[in-house]
Every structure is written in C-alpha cells, then in structure tokens.
Amino acid sequence: MERRVAANLLLDFYGALLTEHTREILRMYLEEDMSLQEIADTLSISRQAVHDALTRGEKQLSEYEDKLGLLRRFRDMKLRLAECTRLLETAKDALSKAEALLNGIEADSDA
C-alpha cells in the first residue's frame, strides 16, 4: 500500500513530464484503482502493454524524484511547518500564562 501511495504522490508531482498515454494508465491504476485488465479493456490494448507502461512510468517517476527531489522537499517542508505550528502553540500558551501573571501582579499593586 505504501508503494502505491508514494507512486500516487510522485504522479502528482511529475505526471506532467510523462507521456499522456503513460500518465493516463498510471492515473487509472493509482487513482481509480482499476485492474490491469480493466485498463487494457478501456484503452483497447493488451494487459502486457498496461503492465509495461506501469513499470516504465513508475521507473520514470522514481528517476525524476531521484534527480529533482520535489517530493522529498515537500515532505520536509510539511514536517517543518508542523514543527513551527507546534512551537507557535507553545509560545501562545506561554504568552497567555505570562499575561495572566502580569495581570495578577498589576491587580496586587492596585490593591
């Protein structure tokens, strides 16, 4: 399953670099979850031609990722964004506590 998810992400990033035929076969297989035979019947090609296109297409997508690293950078950016969000939430909590302490000090000094 993980391989299929990764291939789908690679298709999102690099699909435009594939031929329309290969991209369509990968899309049918990965996004529509069609079997090789269903794709073959839909496109009026052999099951072996579908298998070859899938193999070739996935190899090309992997090669693009190896060279360009867009998916790797995207995942890294998502991790860093999540960490920034976590840090901002922590800072927000700390600021709220500091504000409450300051309000308490101010209330004590007014009394």
C-alpha positions in Angstrom: 0.0 0.0 0.0 2.8 2.4 0.9 4.4 1.9 -2.6 1.1 2.8 -4.2 0.6 5.9 -2.1 4.2 7.0 -2.9 3.6 6.4 -6.6 0.5 8.4 -6.5 2.3 11.3 -4.9 5.1 11.1 -7.5 2.4 11.1 -10.2 1.0 14.4 -8.7 4.5 16.0 -8.8 5.9 14.6 -12.0 2.9 13.4 -14.0 3.1 16.2 -16.5 6.6 15.0 -17.5 5.2 11.6 -18.7 3.6 10.9 -22.0 -0.1 11.4 -21.9 -0.6 7.6 -22.5 1.6 6.6 -19.6 0.2 9.2 -17.3 -3.4 8.1 -18.1 -2.5 4.4 -17.4 -0.9 5.3 -14.1 -3.8 7.6 -13.2 -6.3 4.8 -13.9 -4.3 2.3 -11.9 -3.4 4.5 -9.0 -6.3 6.9 -8.7 -9.2 4.9 -10.0 -7.9 1.6 -8.6 -8.5 -0.2 -11.9 -7.1 -3.6 -12.6 -4.6 -4.1 -15.4 -7.3 -6.0 -17.4 -9.8 -3.2 -16.9 -7.3 -0.6 -18.1 -6.4 -2.8 -21.1 -10.1 -3.2 -22.0 -10.8 0.5 -21.6 -7.8 1.5 -23.8 -8.1 -1.4 -26.2 -4.5 -2.6 -25.5 -3.1 -5.8 -24.1 -2.7 -6.4 -20.4 1.0 -6.8 -21.0 1.1 -3.3 -22.6 -0.5 -1.9 -19.5 2.0 -3.7 -17.2 4.9 -2.4 -19.3 3.6 1.1 -19.2 3.0 1.0 -15.4 6.5 -0.4 -14.9 8.1 2.1 -17.2 6.1 5.0 -15.8 6.8 4.2 -12.1 10.5 3.9 -13.0 10.5 7.3 -14.7 8.7 8.9 -11.7 11.3 7.4 -9.4 14.1 8.7 -11.6 12.6 12.2 -11.6 12.4 12.2 -7.8 16.0 11.0 -7.5 17.1 13.9 -9.7 14.8 16.6 -8.6 13.7 15.7 -5.1 10.5 17.6 -5.1 8.5 15.1 -3.1 11.4 14.8 -0.5 11.5 18.6 -0.2 7.7 18.8 0.1 7.6 16.2 2.9 10.5 18.0 4.7 8.6 21.3 4.4 5.4 19.8 5.8 7.4 18.5 8.8 9.0 21.9 9.4 5.6 23.6 9.1 4.1 21.2 11.6 7.0 21.9 14.0 6.5 25.7 13.5 2.8 25.3 14.3 3.6 23.3 17.4 6.2 25.9 18.6 3.8 28.8 17.9 1.1 27.0 20.0 3.6 26.5 22.8 4.6 30.2 22.6 1.0 31.2 22.6 0.4 29.2 25.8 3.4 30.7 27.4 2.3 34.3 26.5 -1.1 33.6 27.9 0.4 32.4 31.2 2.7 35.4 31.3 -0.2 37.8 30.6 -2.1 36.2 33.5 0.9 36.6 35.8 1.3 40.2 34.8 -2.4 40.9 35.3 -2.1 39.3 38.8 0.9 41.5 39.6 -0.9 44.6 38.4 -4.0 43.7 40.4 -1.9 43.2 43.6 -0.2 46.6 43.1 -3.5 48.4 42.7 -4.8 46.9 45.9 
